[in-house]
Amino acid sequence: MPTTNQTELVALTTKYFDALTANSIDSANIILGAGETTLGSSSQTVFSGLNQSQADLGAGDDTFVALSDSTVTLGYGVDTLILTTGIDVTITDFNTAIDRIDLSHLGVLTFSELSLDFVGSNLLISTQTGETITLNNPGFLVDASFVFANQFQYGVASGDPHSDSVVLWTQVTTHDATANVSWEVATDLAFENVVDSGVATTNGDRDYTVKVIADGLDAGQTYYYRFTHNGQTSDVGTTKTLPEVGVESVNLAVVSCANFERGYFNPFQVIAEGDYDAIVHLGDYIYEYETKGYSNADATYTRSHLPRHEILSLDDYRERYATYHTDEGLIAARQSAPMIAIWDDHETANNAYATGAQNHGASEGPWTQRVDNALQAYYEWVPIRDPASGDRTDADRSFEFGDLLDLHMLETRLQARSEELSLPGATDVTSRVTEIVSDVDLVSQYATMLGVSPTGAEFESALVEAVTGELIQATLVEAATGARTMAGQVQLSELIDRIEPSDAIWQILGSPTQMARLNMPIDYLTGLGGAIAAVGAGVAPDVSFIEPYQTAVVQALAGDPTALNAIQAAPKMPESFDNWGGFGAEREAILAYAEANNLNLLTIAGDSHNAWAGDLTLADGTIVGHEFGAPGISAPGFDQVNQLLDVSQVDDLYPVLIDDIRYVDFTSKGFLDLNVTREQAIGTFKYVDTVFDQTYTEITSDPIVVSLVEGMVV
């Protein structure tokens, strides 16, 4: 057997690690037997002297204690194996000495991975380099009376509310091959008035998740629900049905972009302590990358997700969702109000489109298989209704909050999206230059146009510059007017069919990415892109590119707009081709429809990790609606670059550089509190001062009002 490095191993439990998972054993009969193991070149006895049969592992036992504490740590001392569950329990004759191994917090650790799992009655220990250690029959043989202390460790949730029904969700942690889980819905916390109930069956084919639809409910009402399995009852969740009439206001918590490794989900805890009619999740519910695979290696990481590699298989995606749902804030938020969710790209892979993704290579298998795996796990873990069509990508749907607002959730990744455009690279330019110089007529035409001799270095240099400009311009034209699609004609036709009969005052589009025109000076974007790339590579970025823009703003505020006017007249391009800036014709069609039909249009967007607010305009500048962009729950935005700048000046700069933007915050993590009434929509950003510690302070932005009469007022 390969020798294992005994000094740099760390164990990370999977959710099925039977006897050592947090919250695992309450009181159970477990057969403890002596096992043999090979660690490196030596052979020792594991759990020596613990040949107890049917030992009751209650809290008073001298050898073990019940692993019912939420913190369970497996550690090694000299010649000992230590279990910590609030007190230390020592198992002697484990003849090795390596660093303490934390199994519950999944914190970021600077060691190699040691993964633990059961195969039959054997415990397999695998290192990151592929070495495997087998503990034969190590004593975790569990009889039928085994019961987990918390069978509902991932919480309860509800979602996709209608006026008469709502989805209820939970997951059960059990050894049973099939689990029958009871559920009930009541109008009161004491469950004296139960209005719906049933029994749901689940198993490993759906990752032991339970998703049922409670129906026959009254409109606009608050309900309470719970689940029961093997004599244990879950926490009580709160949900609401959609109203039908007499709606004066609706309060939504709008969220996106929660990265488990890049911070605790403190904003979700704030949501749980509020009073919301629904939580609207606009995507990037999870991230697919390997451990520390997002952003630069020097970035701040709070904890490690599972699995530690990039997720591809169904089991990978399931385990990543399970890891995310160990966050107390996310559990609490989902328990507090119904969720209305749609995915963006990271639920499958970065910059996903209908037939592939930027972060999916040929060596990772068929794209269609990865999408199937990702969506199966998504539908298992997120309280969303399964599409009637049977096609899991068919997730666009609408929610009617009486005659006050309609919320339309758009699916913009997997149904119809075209591949993202990109600016020409050196290879593109070289290819076109080669094509030109091989054609005598083209050489003559370009020489005349450039006003230089068709021979020599001057021509070559001028040609490269001209070709680069032409290719960039062609890309910008394609982004603005090309026959490219993000949502697709079928989805947009269905959207119009749902809007036309509506008598709601407000029409709100839930767009995973920003729809507003984020056109910025090309020189600025070039400098910003270089700075971001440098940060990603761990190199100090050159941030001097921003100085002329900051100077121009200062001069303009002092009464001299000369420099600012020159910047405003300079060539611009979309800040990103991955949002609606890369799909200009389809965006124009949506906005033109809104104008033609006098819609009171709002869009709410995610994706950028930053807070935004601004106008929705046609190509001619006509304002036809307004947009709020939700900040990330924990995912970093431009703050990795902006931390090197005067952040307040950067936040002030963007509304000047981008015509349609009224407000930005590039550093704060939080969510959008959107209160909609019959006269106005008020967007308030709720921030937390840190996501790197679970002790935080709430910060509230000034309200941004969108009035039916005056439009957006910041």
C-alpha positions in Angstrom: 0.0 0.0 0.0 1.4 3.5 -0.8 3.0 5.4 2.1 0.9 8.3 3.3 2.3 11.6 4.5 1.4 11.5 8.2 2.1 15.1 8.9 -0.1 16.8 6.3 -3.4 15.1 6.3 -6.8 16.7 7.0 -10.2 15.0 7.0 -13.3 16.5 5.6 -16.5 14.5 6.2 -19.2 13.8 3.6 -22.8 14.1 4.6 -23.0 10.3 4.8 -20.0 9.8 7.1 -22.1 7.7 9.5 -20.7 7.9 13.0 -18.7 11.1 12.8 -20.9 13.6 11.1 -22.0 16.6 13.1 -25.4 15.8 14.8 -25.0 12.2 14.0 -25.7 9.9 17.1 -28.3 10.6 19.6 -28.6 7.3 21.4 -28.1 4.1 19.4 -26.7 0.6 19.7 -23.5 0.3 17.8 -21.3 -2.8 17.5 -17.7 -1.7 18.2 -15.1 -4.1 17.0 -11.3 -4.1 16.7 -10.1 -3.2 13.3 -6.8 -3.4 11.5 -5.3 -0.6 9.4 -2.1 0.1 7.5 -0.8 3.6 7.8 2.4 4.1 5.9 4.6 1.1 6.6 3.3 0.2 10.0 0.3 -1.8 11.1 -1.7 -1.0 14.2 -4.9 -1.9 15.9 -7.6 0.6 15.7 -10.0 1.1 18.6 -8.0 -1.4 20.6 -9.8 -3.0 23.5 -13.2 -1.7 22.4 -14.7 -5.1 21.4 -18.0 -4.1 23.0 -21.1 -5.7 21.6 -24.3 -3.8 21.4 -22.8 -1.1 23.6 -25.3 1.7 24.5 -23.5 4.9 23.7 -25.5 7.1 25.9 -24.1 10.3 27.4 -23.0 8.5 30.6 -20.8 6.0 28.9 -17.1 6.1 29.9 -15.8 5.3 26.5 -17.9 7.2 24.1 -20.4 10.0 24.4 -23.4 10.6 22.2 -22.3 12.6 19.1 -25.3 14.9 19.5 -23.3 18.2 19.7 -23.3 20.3 16.6 -19.5 20.4 16.8 -17.8 17.1 16.3 -14.0 17.0 15.9 -11.8 14.1 15.1 -8.2 14.7 16.1 -5.0 12.8 16.6 -2.6 13.0 19.5 0.5 10.9 20.2 -0.7 7.3 20.1 -4.3 8.4 20.4 -7.4 9.0 18.3 -9.5 11.8 19.9 -13.2 12.5 19.4 -14.4 15.8 20.6 -18.1 16.4 21.1 -18.0 19.1 23.7 -15.7 16.9 25.8 -12.7 14.9 24.7 -13.0 11.1 24.4 -9.7 9.3 23.8 -9.3 6.0 22.0 -5.8 4.7 22.7 -3.3 2.7 20.5 -3.9 4.7 17.4 -0.2 4.9 16.7 0.3 8.1 14.8 0.7 11.8 15.5 -0.7 14.3 13.0 -2.5 17.6 13.2 -6.0 18.0 14.6 -8.7 17.3 12.0 -11.8 19.4 12.1 -14.8 17.6 10.6 -17.6 19.9 11.4 -16.6 23.5 10.5 -15.2 22.6 7.1 -12.8 25.5 7.6 -10.1 26.3 5.1 -7.1 24.2 6.0 -3.6 24.3 4.5 -3.2 20.6 4.2 -3.8 17.9 1.7 -7.3 16.4 1.6 -8.2 13.3 3.4 -11.7 12.2 2.5 -13.6 9.6 4.5 -16.4 7.4 3.3 -18.0 4.0 3.9 -18.0 1.1 1.4 -19.9 -1.7 2.9 -18.5 -2.2 6.4 -15.1 -0.7 5.5 -14.1 2.9 6.1 -12.1 4.2 3.2 -9.6 7.1 3.8 -8.4 8.7 0.5 -5.8 11.3 0.1 -5.8 14.1 -2.5 -3.1 12.3 -4.4 -5.1 9.1 -4.8 -3.7 7.0 -2.0 -6.2 4.9 -0.2 -6.2 3.5 3.3 -8.8 0.9 4.3 -10.0 0.4 7.9 -11.5 -3.1 7.7 -14.7 -3.3 9.9 -13.6 -0.4 12.1 -16.5 -0.6 14.4 -19.2 1.5 12.7 -21.6 -1.3 12.1 -24.9 0.2 12.9 -28.0 -1.8 13.8 -31.6 -1.0 12.7 -32.2 1.1 15.8 -29.7 3.8 14.7 -31.3 7.2 14.6 -29.6 10.5 13.7 -29.9 13.2 16.3 -31.0 15.7 13.7 -32.7 14.0 10.7 -33.6 17.4 9.3 -30.1 19.0 9.5 -30.5 20.9 6.3 -33.7 22.6 7.4 -37.1 23.1 5.8 -38.1 25.4 3.0 -41.1 26.5 0.9 -41.3 28.0 -2.6 -43.1 28.8 -5.8 -46.2 30.1 -4.0 -49.5 30.4 -5.8 -52.7 31.8 -4.4 -53.9 28.3 -3.4 -50.7 26.2 -3.1 -47.0 26.2 -2.2 -44.1 23.8 -2.5 -42.8 22.4 0.8 -39.3 21.0 1.1 -36.9 19.2 3.4 -34.2 16.5 3.4 -34.0 13.6 5.8 -30.7 12.1 7.0 -31.4 8.4 7.5 -30.0 4.9 7.0 -33.3 3.7 5.7 -33.3 2.7 2.0 -36.8 4.3 1.8 -38.1 7.0 4.1 -41.8 7.8 4.6 -42.0 11.4 5.8 -45.1 13.0 7.2 -45.9 16.6 6.6 -48.6 19.0 7.7 -49.7 22.6 7.2 -51.5 24.7 9.7 -52.8 28.2 10.2 -51.3 28.4 13.7 -47.9 27.6 15.3 -49.5 25.1 17.7 -50.9 23.1 14.7 -54.3 23.0 16.2 -55.9 23.9 12.8 -54.2 21.6 10.3 -55.5 22.4 6.8 -53.4 20.0 4.7 -51.2 17.0 5.4 -49.8 13.8 3.8 -47.0 11.4 3.6 -44.1 11.6 1.1 -41.8 8.8 0.2 -38.1 9.5 -0.6 -34.9 7.6 -1.2 -31.4 7.9 -2.5 -32.7 8.4 -6.1 -33.6 11.9 -5.1 -30.9 12.4 -2.4 -33.5 11.8 0.3 -35.1 15.2 -0.4 -38.8 15.7 0.1 -40.8 18.1 -2.1 -44.6 18.2 -1.9 -47.2 20.7 -3.0 -49.6 21.8 -0.2 -52.8 22.9 -1.9 -56.4 23.9 -1.2 -55.0 26.9 0.7 -56.5 30.4 1.0 -55.0 33.3 -0.9 -52.8 35.9 0.8 -52.4 33.9 4.0 -49.5 32.9 6.3 -49.2 29.2 7.0 -46.9 27.0 9.1 -45.6 23.6 8.1 -43.4 20.8 9.5 -42.2 17.3 8.7 -41.9 14.2 10.8 -39.8 11.1 10.3 -38.9 8.2 12.7 -40.5 10.0 15.6 -38.6 13.2 15.1 -40.2 16.5 14.0 -38.5 19.2 12.0 -38.3 22.9 12.8 -41.5 24.8 11.9 -41.3 26.8 8.6 -43.3 29.8 7.7 -44.8 30.4 4.3 -47.3 32.6 2.5 -49.7 32.2 -0.4 -50.0 34.8 -3.1 -52.8 37.4 -2.6 -55.6 37.8 -5.1 -57.4 41.1 -4.3 -56.9 44.1 -2.1 -53.1 44.2 -2.3 -51.6 47.4 -1.0 -48.0 46.4 -0.8 -45.6 43.5 -1.3 -42.2 43.2 0.3 -39.5 41.1 -1.5 -36.0 40.1 -0.5 -33.9 39.9 -3.7 -30.7 37.9 -3.6 -28.0 36.4 -5.7 -24.5 35.1 -5.8 -23.7 33.2 -2.6 -20.2 31.7 -2.5 -19.7 29.3 0.4 -15.9 29.7 0.5 -15.9 33.5 0.2 -18.0 34.3 3.3 -20.7 33.4 5.7 -24.2 34.0 4.4 -24.9 36.7 7.0 -27.3 38.6 4.6 -29.6 35.5 4.7 -29.7 35.8 8.5 -30.9 39.4 8.1 -33.6 38.2 5.8 -34.7 35.5 8.3 -35.2 38.2 10.9 -37.3 40.4 8.6 -40.8 40.0 7.3 -40.9 39.2 3.6 -43.7 38.0 1.3 -41.1 36.1 -0.7 -37.3 35.7 -1.2 -36.4 36.1 -4.9 -33.2 34.3 -5.8 -31.8 35.4 -9.2 -29.1 32.8 -9.5 -25.6 31.6 -8.6 -27.1 29.7 -5.7 -23.9 27.6 -5.7 -20.5 27.9 -7.4 -19.0 24.9 -9.3 -15.3 25.5 -8.8 -12.8 23.5 -6.9 -11.6 24.6 -3.5 -10.1 28.1 -3.8 -10.9 27.9 -7.5 -12.8 31.2 -7.5 -10.8 34.4 -7.7 -7.1 34.8 -6.8 -5.2 32.6 -4.4 -4.6 35.5 -2.0 -8.2 36.2 -1.5 -9.9 35.8 1.8 -11.6 32.4 2.3 -13.6 31.5 5.3 -14.3 27.8 4.9 -14.0 25.0 2.4 -16.8 23.5 0.4 -17.4 19.8 -0.6 -16.4 18.2 -2.7 -13.0 20.0 -3.0 -12.8 19.4 -6.7 -14.8 21.0 -9.5 -18.2 19.5 -9.5 -19.3 17.4 -12.6 -21.2 14.3 -11.5 -24.7 14.1 -9.9 -23.1 13.2 -6.6 -20.8 16.2 -6.9 -23.6 18.6 -7.3 -25.7 17.0 -4.6 -22.8 17.2 -2.1 -22.1 20.9 -3.0 -25.8 21.7 -2.3 -25.6 19.8 1.0 -22.5 21.8 2.0 -24.2 25.1 1.2 -27.2 24.1 3.3 -25.0 23.8 6.4 -24.9 27.6 6.6 -27.2 28.7 9.4 -28.2 31.9 7.6 -29.4 30.1 4.5 -31.3 27.5 6.6 -33.0 30.3 8.6 -33.9 32.4 5.5 -35.5 29.4 3.7 -37.4 28.6 6.8 -38.8 32.1 7.1 -40.5 32.8 3.7 -41.3 31.1 0.4 -38.5 31.3 -2.2 -38.9 32.1 -5.9 -35.7 31.0 -7.6 -34.1 30.8 -11.0 -30.6 29.7 -11.8 -27.8 31.7 -13.6 -24.6 30.1 -14.8 -22.7 28.7 -11.8 -25.4 26.2 -11.0 -24.0 24.4 -14.0 -20.7 26.1 -15.1 -19.4 29.6 -15.5 -20.8 31.5 -18.5 -23.1 28.7 -19.5 -25.1 28.8 -22.7 -27.4 26.3 -24.4 -24.7 24.1 -25.9 -21.7 24.7 -23.6 -19.9 26.9 -21.1 -16.7 28.8 -20.7 -15.9 26.5 -17.8 -16.6 23.2 -19.4 -14.0 21.4 -21.5 -14.2 18.4 -23.8 -12.3 16.3 -21.2 -15.1 16.9 -18.7 -17.6 14.8 -20.7 -20.8 15.8 -22.6 -22.3 19.1 -21.8 -25.8 17.7 -21.9 -24.8 15.2 -19.1 -23.4 17.9 -16.9 -26.6 20.0 -17.4 -28.7 16.9 -16.5 -26.7 16.4 -13.3 -26.8 20.0 -12.3 -30.5 20.5 -12.9 -31.5 17.2 -11.1 -29.6 18.4 -8.0 -31.1 21.9 -8.3 -34.7 20.6 -8.5 -33.9 18.2 -5.6 -32.5 20.9 -3.3 -34.4 24.1 -4.3 -38.1 24.5 -3.5 -39.2 24.9 -7.1 -42.0 23.3 -9.0 -41.1 20.7 -11.6 -42.0 21.9 -15.1 -45.2 20.4 -16.5 -43.4 19.9 -19.8 -40.9 17.5 -18.2 -38.1 19.6 -19.6 -36.1 20.8 -16.6 -34.7 23.8 -18.6 -38.3 25.1 -18.9 -38.1 27.1 -15.7 -39.4 30.5 -16.8 -42.7 31.2 -15.0 -44.8 34.0 -13.5 -46.2 34.9 -10.1 -49.3 37.1 -9.7 -49.4 39.2 -6.6 -53.0 40.2 -7.1 -53.5 43.3 -9.1 -50.4 44.9 -7.7 -47.5 43.2 -9.5 -46.6 40.3 -11.7 -43.2 38.8 -11.3 -41.8 37.0 -14.3 -38.8 34.8 -13.8 -36.7 34.5 -16.9 -34.5 31.5 -17.8 -31.6 32.9 -19.7 -28.9 30.2 -19.8 -29.9 26.7 -20.9 -33.0 27.0 -23.1 -31.8 29.2 -26.0 -28.8 31.4 -25.1 -26.2 31.9 -27.8 -22.5 31.6 -27.0 -21.0 34.6 -25.4 -19.2 37.0 -27.7 -15.6 37.9 -27.1 -13.3 40.7 -28.3 -10.8 39.7 -30.9 -7.5 38.3 -29.6 -4.1 38.2 -31.1 -4.9 35.0 -33.1 -8.0 36.7 -34.7 -6.0 39.7 -35.7 -3.1 37.7 -37.1 -5.4 35.5 -39.1 -7.1 38.6 -40.7 -3.8 40.3 -41.3 -2.5 37.2 -43.0 -5.6 37.1 -45.2 -5.1 40.7 -46.2 -1.4 40.5 -47.0 -1.9 37.5 -49.2 -4.3 39.4 -51.4 -2.7 42.1 -53.6 -6.0 44.0 -54.0 -6.6 44.1 -50.3 -3.1 45.3 -49.6 -3.6 48.2 -52.0 -6.9 49.1 -50.5 -5.6 49.2 -47.0 -2.4 51.1 -48.0 -4.6 53.7 -49.6 -6.9 53.9 -46.6 -4.1 54.1 -44.2 -2.0 56.5 -46.3 1.2 54.6 -46.1 3.4 52.6 -48.4 2.2 49.0 -48.8 5.7 47.7 -47.9 7.7 48.0 -44.7 7.2 48.1 -41.0 5.0 51.2 -41.0 2.4 49.4 -43.1 2.5 46.3 -40.9 2.0 48.3 -37.7 -0.8 50.4 -39.2 -2.5 47.3 -40.6 -2.5 45.5 -37.3 -4.0 48.6 -35.6 -6.6 49.0 -38.3 -7.6 45.3 -38.3 -7.9 45.3 -34.5 -10.3 48.2 -34.7 -12.3 46.7 -37.4 -12.7 43.4 -35.6 -13.7 45.2 -32.4 -16.3 47.2 -34.2 -17.7 44.1 -35.9 -18.1 42.5 -32.5 -19.8 45.6 -31.1 -22.2 45.6 -34.0 -23.0 42.0 -33.5 -23.6 42.5 -29.8 -26.0 45.4 -30.5 -27.9 44.2 -33.6 -27.0 40.6 -34.3 -29.5 37.7 -34.3 -28.4 36.5 -30.9 -30.7 35.3 -28.2 -30.6 35.1 -24.4 -34.1 34.0 -23.6 -35.3 32.8 -27.0 -38.4 33.6 -29.1 -40.5 30.8 -27.5 -39.9 32.1 -24.0 -40.5 35.7 -25.0 -43.7 34.8 -26.8 -44.9 33.0 -23.6 -44.0 36.0 -21.6 -46.1 38.3 -23.7 -49.0 35.9 -23.5 -48.8 36.2 -19.7 -48.4 40.0 -19.6 -51.2 40.9 -22.1 -54.2 39.8 -20.0 -52.8 41.2 -16.8 -54.3 44.1 -14.9 -51.4 44.4 -12.5 -49.9 47.9 -11.9 -46.3 46.7 -12.1 -44.6 44.2 -14.4 -41.3 43.0 -12.9 -38.8 40.9 -14.8 -36.6 38.6 -12.7 -33.4 38.6 -14.8 -30.4 36.7 -13.7 -28.1 39.2 -15.4 -28.4 43.0 -15.8 -30.6 44.4 -18.5 -29.6 48.1 -18.2 -27.1 49.5 -20.7 -23.8 49.4 -19.0 -21.8 51.0 -21.8 -18.4 52.3 -20.6 -15.3 53.9 -22.3 -13.3 51.3 -24.0 -10.0 52.6 -22.5 -11.5 52.4 -19.0 -12.6 48.8 -19.5 -9.2 47.9 -21.0 -7.5 49.2 -17.9 -10.0 47.6 -15.5 -9.6 44.2 -17.3 -5.9 44.4 -16.9 -6.2 45.2 -13.2 -8.6 42.3 -12.6 -6.3 39.9 -14.5 -3.4 41.1 -12.4 -5.2 40.5 -9.2 -6.3 37.1 -10.3 -2.6 36.2 -11.0 -1.5 37.5 -7.6 0.3 40.5 -9.1 -0.1 44.1 -8.0 -2.4 45.7 -10.5 -1.7 49.0 -12.3 -4.7 51.2 -11.2 -3.5 54.4 -12.8 -6.0 54.0 -15.6 -8.7 55.4 -13.4 -6.9 58.7 -12.6 -8.0 60.7 -15.7 -11.6 59.7 -15.1 -11.6 60.8 -11.4 -9.9 64.0 -12.3 -12.5 64.8 -15.0 -15.3 64.2 -12.5 -13.7 66.5 -9.9 -13.2 69.2 -12.5 -16.8 68.9 -13.7 -18.1 69.3 -10.2 -15.9 72.4 -9.9 -17.5 73.9 -13.0 -15.2 72.8 -15.8 -16.8 69.9 -17.8 -14.2 69.9 -20.7 -12.5 66.7 -19.7 -15.7 64.9 -18.8 -17.3 65.9 -22.1 -14.4 64.4 -23.9 -14.7 61.1 -21.9 -18.4 61.0 -22.6 -17.7 61.4 -26.4 -15.1 58.7 -26.4 -15.9 55.2 -27.9 -17.8 53.0 -25.5 -18.7 49.3 -25.3 -20.8 47.1 -23.0 -19.2 46.4 -19.7 -19.9 42.7 -20.3 -21.1 40.5 -23.2 -22.4 37.9 -20.8 -25.3 40.1 -19.6 -27.9 41.7 -21.9 -25.1 44.0 -23.3 -24.2 41.0 -25.5 -27.8 40.5 -26.7 -28.8 44.0 -27.7 -31.4 43.2 -30.3 -33.4 41.0 -28.0 -33.2 43.5 -25.2 -34.4 46.2 -27.5 -37.4 44.1 -28.5 -38.4 43.6 -24.9 -38.0 47.3 -24.0 -39.8 48.4 -27.2 -42.7 46.1 -26.2 -42.8 47.7 -22.8 -42.9 51.2 -24.3 -45.6 50.3 -26.8 -47.8 48.8 -24.2 -47.2 51.5 -21.5 -45.9 49.0 -19.0 -44.7 50.1 -15.6 -41.6 48.0 -16.0 -39.0 47.1 -13.4 -36.2 44.5 -13.7 -34.4 43.0 -10.8 -31.1 41.4 -11.6 -28.2 39.5 -10.1 -24.9 38.2 -11.4 -22.6 41.2 -10.9 -22.0 40.7 -7.2 -22.5 44.5 -6.8 -25.5 46.7 -6.0 -26.8 48.8 -8.9 -29.8 51.0 -9.7 -30.6 52.8 -12.9 -32.8 53.3 -15.9 -33.8 51.0 -18.8 -33.5 52.8 -22.1 -34.1 52.2 -25.7 -31.2 52.7 -28.2 -32.4 56.3 -28.7 -32.2 57.1 -25.0 -36.0 56.9 -24.2 -36.5 55.7 -20.6 -39.0 52.8 -20.5 -38.4 51.3 -17.1 -36.0 51.0 -14.2 -33.7 48.3 -12.8 -32.3 47.2 -9.4 -29.3 45.0 -9.3 -28.9 42.9 -6.1 -25.5 42.7 -4.5 -23.8 39.3 -3.8 -24.6 37.5 -0.6 -20.9 36.8 -0.3 -19.3 36.5 -3.7 -16.7 39.2 -4.4 -17.3 41.9 -6.9 -14.9 44.6 -8.2 -13.8 45.1 -4.6 -10.6 43.1 -5.3 -9.5 45.9 -7.5 -11.3 48.7 -5.7 -9.7 47.9 -2.4 -6.6 49.4 -4.0 -8.5 52.6 -4.9 -10.5 55.2 -3.2 -13.7 53.2 -3.2 -16.0 56.1 -2.5 -14.7 57.8 -5.7 -15.2 54.6 -7.7 -18.8 54.4 -6.6 -19.3 58.0 -7.5 -17.6 57.6 -10.8 -19.7 54.9 -12.4 -23.0 56.9 -12.5 -21.0 59.5 -14.5 -19.3 57.0 -16.8 -22.5 55.0 -17.5 -25.5 57.1 -18.6 -28.2 54.8 -17.3 -26.7 54.1 -13.9 -27.9 56.1 -10.9 -26.3 54.2 -8.0 -23.6 51.6 -7.4 -21.9 50.0 -4.4 -18.9 47.8 -5.4 -17.8 46.5 -2.0 -20.8 45.7 0.2 -22.4 42.3 0.6 -26.1 42.0 1.2 -29.5 42.0 -0.6 -32.1 44.2 -2.1 -35.2 45.0 0.0 -37.9 45.9 -2.5 -41.2 47.3 -1.3 -43.8 47.7 -4.0 -47.0 49.7 -3.5 -49.7 51.0 -5.8 -47.8 54.3 -6.3 -44.2 53.5 -6.0 -41.5 50.8 -5.7 -38.8 51.5 -3.0 -35.5 49.7 -3.3 -33.3 49.7 -0.1 -30.0 47.8 0.0 -29.5 45.9 3.2 -25.8 45.3 3.8 -23.6 43.6 6.4 -20.3 45.0 7.4 -18.5 41.6 7.1 -19.1 38.1 5.7 -15.8 36.9 7.1 -17.1 36.5 10.6 -20.6 35.5 11.9 -20.7 38.5 14.1 -21.8 41.4 11.9 -23.5 44.8 11.9 -26.4 45.6 9.5 -26.1 48.7 7.3 -29.0 50.2 5.3 -28.7 52.3 2.2 -30.8 55.4 1.6 -34.0 54.3 -0.2 -34.2 54.6 -4.0 -37.7 55.4 -5.1 -39.3 54.6 -8.4 -42.5 56.6 -8.7 -45.2 56.0 -11.3 -45.2 59.7 -11.9 -41.6 60.8 -11.5 -39.6 57.7 -12.3 -36.4 56.8 -10.4 -35.3 59.2 -7.7 -32.0 58.6 -6.0 
